[in-house]
Amino acid sequence: MTNLYGRQWARQELERHVGDIAQLGGVCRLSYREGRQAGMELAQFRTGTGFNFNVSLGQGMDISLAEYQGQPLAWRGSPGDVASTYYEPQGRGWLRSFPGGLIKTCGLTNVGAACTDQGLELGMHGRIGNLPAENVWVDGAWEGDEYMMWAQGKMRETTVFGENLLLSRRISARLGESKVWVDDVVENQGAYSQEFMLLYHINLGFPVVAKGSQLLTPPTIVVPRDGDAEDGKAFYASFHEPQAGYREKVYYHDVEPDDEGYVTVAIVNREHNAGQGLGIYVRYKKEQLPRLIQWKMLDERTYVVGLEPANCLVEGRDRERERGTLSILQPGTTQQVHLEIGVLPDNGAIEGFRAQVGI
């Protein structure tokens, strides 16, 4: 059944009221016409609840703009959406095409700081999030009494004499629900074992992040990345107004999973909209993404909190190798990842979420 406008609908009953499902929601393809975005394609999703988001088909099939009933959910960086033509892979050039957005994928052969690993120079956060998708399929269809919509495609990170990693991605949503699923499969199609690093840079912004907002997690062990983070460790889960000159703080979390192996965390703002409340949750399998990195950056304009499930930390591949924690993907093998992100539209939903997750 489809839950819309306060009631449950069977497909036949709902279709009697409209000539085209697009009246209620759906997904379509669009493209930019000018500037650094020119030629870049998007898949625009509308779920019928007011939860709308764009998938950047030309930039790693990541989710850029996201909103709920006109309220922004994700922080947007000053570069905005940038076509892969303008990607600068060296050093910190990644930041010049970092749009923020609900999801920015990092990897597949480096995550975090630019570094030199075994003589190979690796740029910040890797290449995958700036590769355009191929074999793209954007569509929607009824599955019984539920209408599903999706965008799927493939991004290949490869070079002669080096890696050959294929990321197959499917992003899907359901009419009448305010959540999105990301299902990824990474396959090593090369002849040799390959270093494999993967992080989902989920960038939450105002008004979800605001003075008085809170990070909610099950029991977690929190380790500051450096001295700046150590100074604010006692306040890692709380947030304040934008502060000029704020120095970013990064925390490494070891979060306790539930009985099914899932980690579920959220950022909530109970005071939003005169006390109505608003929040976002993230749910993923700890076995697939054993790390959770929290990026707390409360500067003016760069006012964002990142919740970043990953299979690594963010200090670069050389440091991951030194620690003995670098993941290796063998030839012909795959790694699957399932990720869910959803809206908590009010304080009732926030309290229901807390009870369900046991926070």
N, C-alpha and C positions, 0 to 999 in steps of 0.2 A: 504494500500500500504506500501511497505518496502522502506525506504530511505537509499540507499547505493551508495557510490561512486559518489555522486553528482546528483543522479536522483532517480525517483520513479519507483518501480518495482511491477508488479503483481506477484502472486505466480507462476503461470504457466510459465511466461516469465523468471523468475529467475531460476526456477528449470531446464529449458532447458540447462543452462550453467554449471551445476554441477552434479556429480553423488551421492554426499552425502552432506547434509546441513552442516555437520561439516567443510566442506571446507570454509564456510563463517562465521560460528559462532556456538554457542551451549553451552551445559552444559554436563559435565561428572563427574563421581566419581573417586577419586584417594585416595591413603592412604600413610602415611609415614611408613618407614621401620625401622628407627633406632632412638636412642636417646630418649629424653623425649616425642617426638612426636610419637613414635612407635605405630602403630595400629590405630592412629587417622585418620578418614576419612575427605575428603574435597569434596565439589562440586565446580568445576572450571567453571566459566562463561566467555564466549567470545561473545561480542555483535556485532562484525564485524566492529566497528568504531575505535578499539584500546582500548576500555574500557573493561578491564578484571579484575575479582575479584574472590577471593576464599571464600567460606562459610565453616566454621569449624563445620562440623556435629558432631564432638566429643567434642565441646566446646561451647555449647549454641546456635549453628547455627548462630554464629556471623560472620561478614565479616572481615577477617584479611587483607591479602595483597590486594591492589587495585591500578591499574595503568591506565594511559591513554596514548596511543601511546608511551609506554616505560617510561613515566614520573610518578614517584610515587605520589600518592595522600594522602596516610595516613602515619602517623608516626608509626614506628615499635619499640616496646620496646625491651630491651636486652633479656628477657625470650623467645621471639619468641612464636611459637605455642607449647602449652604444653598439653599433654593428661590429662584428668580429674583425672587420677590415682594420679597425683602429686599435686593436689589442696590442699592448706592448708587453712582451713576455719577460723582458730582462728586469732583474732587481725588483723594485717596488712598483713597476709599471702597471701591475694588476689594478692598483688603486685608481688609475685613470679611466678604467672602464667598469668600475664597481658601482652598480646602481643601487646598492642596498637591496631592498625588496624582501619579500617573505622568505624566499630561499635563493641562496647563491651557492652552487656546488663548488667545492674545492678539491683538488687532486688532479689526476689520479696517481701521479708519481711524486708529487710533493705537496705538502700542506704546511701553511704557516710561513715562517721567515724564509726569505731568499737565502740560498746557501750554496756551497760547493761540496758535493758528496762524491767521493772516489774520483775526483778530477772533473766531474760533470757539474756545470753551472745550472742551477735550478732557480727559476723565478718564484716570487711570492705566490703562494696558494695554487700554483699549478695552472694548467691550460684548459682543463675540461669545461669550466664555466664560460669559456669564450669561444667554444667550437659550435658552429651551426649544426643543426640536426639534419639527418638524411632519412629517407624512407618514412616521411612523416604521414601520420594518419590522424585526422581530427574529425570526430563524429559523435553521434549520440544515438541511442536506441532504447526501446523498451525491453526490460527483462522482467516478464510477468507484469506486475502492477507498479514497478519501479522504473523510472527513466534515468538511465546512466549516460554520462557524457565523458569524453576522454580526449586526450592528445597523447600520441605515442610516436617515438622516433628513436634514432640511434646516433651516437656521437663516438667517433673513433679517435683515440689519441695514439699516434704511431709515428715512427721514424725508421728509416733504413738503418740497420745495425743496432736497433734499440727496441723500445717497447712497442707492443701492438695490442692495446687494450680497447675493448668495445663496450661501451655503456649503452644498454637498451633500457629506455625509460618509458613508463606509462603513468600519466597523471590523470586522475579520475575524480569525479564528483557525482553526487546524486541529487536530482531535483527534490527540493524540499528540505535539504540538509545544509548546515553551515560548516562543512568540513571538506578537506581535500586529502586524497591519498596519493603517495608517491611510491611506485614499485619499480625498483632498479635491479638490473642484473649486469654485473661487470664480469666479462670473460677475458681471460688471457689467451689471445689467438696467436701469440708468438710461439717460437720454438724453445724458448728458455724461460726460467723462472724470472719473475718481475716484481720489483718493489711496488707496493700498493698502499696508497694513503687516500683516505676519503673522509670528507667533513661536509656537513650540511650547515651552512651559515644562515641561520634563521634570524632575521633582523627585525626585532619588534620596536615600534616607535610610538610617539605621541598620537592619540591620548591613552593607549594601553600603558605606555610608560609615562609616568607623570609623578609629581610630588605625592608621596603616600602610597604609590604602587608597591606590590610585593611579589617576590619570587616564591612560589610554592613548590616544594619537592617532598617526596618521601625521605626517610632518613638518608643522609648523605655525608660523606667525608669530604671536606673542602680543603684544598691545598692552593695557596696563592702562588702565582707564577713567579713573582719577583717582589722587591721591596715595596713598590707602589701599591701592589695588591695586598701585601701584608699589613700595611698601614690602615687599610679599610676593611680588613677581614670580618670584623664584628658586624659590619653593616652590609655584607655582600648581598643580602636578600631584600634590602630596602633601597628606595630611590628618592632623589630630591630634584629641585628645579635645575635647569641648565646652568652651568657654572663656567664662566670664562676661564680658560687655561687649565681645565680639568685634565688630569693625566689618566689615561685608560688603565683599567684594572682587569686582570684576567684571572679566573679561578678555575681550577680543575676539580670536577666533581666525580665521586664514585658513588652513584645513586643505587639504593637498594631496589631491585626489581620486584614486581608482584609475583603471585604464584604461577602466572603464565609466562614469566620471563620478560614482561614489558616494563619499561620505565616511562612514567608519565609525569611531566612537570608543566608549570603554567606561570604566567605573569598576569596579575589581576590588579585592576584599579577599581576599588569599591566605591570611591567618591565620584567617579565619572558621571557626567550628566545629572547633576543635582542628586547624586546618591543612587542612580539606577545601576551603575556598575558595568564593567566590560573587562573581558580577559581573553587570552589565547592559551591553548594548551598544545603540547607536543607529546606524541606517543611513539615509541619505537622499541625494538627488541634489543636488549642489552647484549645478547650473544652476537648480534650483527654489528652493533656500535657500542663497544664497551666504555667509551669515554664520553663525558659531557663537559664541554668547555663553555664557561660563561664569560662573555665579553661585556664589560660594563663601561660605557663611554658616555658620560653625561656633560660633554662640552656644549657650548652654544652651537646650534645648527647640526653638529654631529652628536645628536642626542638619541642614543640607541642602546638597547641591550640585546646582545646576541645570545641565543640558546643554540649550541652547536654540537649535536651528536656526532661522534667520529670514531674511527678506529685507531686514532693517534692523537698526539698533542700538537701544539702549534709552534714548535721551535725549529722546524725544518728537518729534512730527511737525514742530514748528517747526525743531528742530536738523537733522532729516533734510533738510528743504527748504533750509536754509542751506548745507548741504554739497553740495547738488545730487545727492543719492543717493535721493531720494524716488521710490518706484515709483508709476507711474500705470497704471491699468487702463482701457482704452478701452471705450466702449459696445459691448455685444454680444460682448466678448472674455472669455476664461476663463484662469485659471491653475490648473494641476493640480499636486498635491503627493502624493508617495508616501513614506511613512515606515515604518520597521520598528524595533521594539524587541524584544529577546530576552534570555533568561536564560542566563548562563554558570554552570551548576550546581556546578562544582567546578574544581580547578586543572588537571585534564586538559583540560577545555573551554576554560579561559582560555589555556592554552598553544597549543591548537589554533587558537583565535581569533587569537592573535598571529602564528602562522605563516601563516594564511590572509590576514590583512590586511597582513602585512609590517611589524609594529610591533616 
